Amino acid sequence: MSPPPEDRGGELRALFFESANELLQSLNEAGLELESRPADEGVIRRVRRAVHTLKGDSAACGFHMRVAQTSRSWS
């Protein structure tokens, strides 16, 4: 038997925040790397990938305002 929809929403949010913490840690580490190697394409790709994942996960959880702010930062 599957849990009621409101229970799954809470579980989804918990997974989002766990993933977001990992992504933010990754972004922090990449930011430190970029301080010493600002033109490193590999690090830049990691940053873009992490932000893209965070953006998609945010939208999937209904955090649309953050998605709109992130979309503007890509420009």
N, C-alpha and C positions, 0 to 999 in steps of 0.2 A: 504494500500500500504506500503510495507516495504522500509526502507531507502536503498540507494545505498550501496554496500559492503564497500566502504571506510568510510562511516559514521558509520557503525556497528563496524569497526575496532577501530575507535576512542572511541566509547562507550565501547567496550571491554577493551581497555587500561585504560580508566577512572575507570571502575569497578575493574580492576586488581590493580591499584594504591591505590584505597580506601581499598580494601581487604588487600593489602600488608602492608599498614599503621597499620591496626588493628592487623595483624599477628606480625609485628615487635614490636608493643607495648606489645603484649602478651609475645613475646620472651624476651623483656627487663624485664618485671615483673618476668618471670620465672628465668631469670638469677640472679636477686636480691634474689629470694627465694633460689636458689642453693648455693649462697654464705653462707647462714646460715645452709642449709640442703643439702649438696652435694650428699648424697646417697638417697634422696627422690625419689622413683620410680615413683610416680605420677607426680611430676614436670618434671622428665626426659621424661616421656611419652608425656606430653604436649609439651615439646620442640621438640621432634621428630615429633609429629603430625603437629605442626605449620610449621616446616621446610619442611616436606613432602608436605603439602598443598601449600606452597609458591613455591616449586619446580614444582609441577604439574601446578599451575596457570601460572608460568613463561613460561613453555613449551607451554602451550595452547596459549599464547600471542606471541610466537615466540622469546622469550628471551633465546635462546639455550645456549649461552655462560655461563650465570649464572647457568643454569641447570648443565652443565658440571662441573663447579666449585663446586657446591653443592654436586654433586655425588661423587666427590673425597673426600669431607669432611666426608662422611659417613664411609669411610674405616678406 
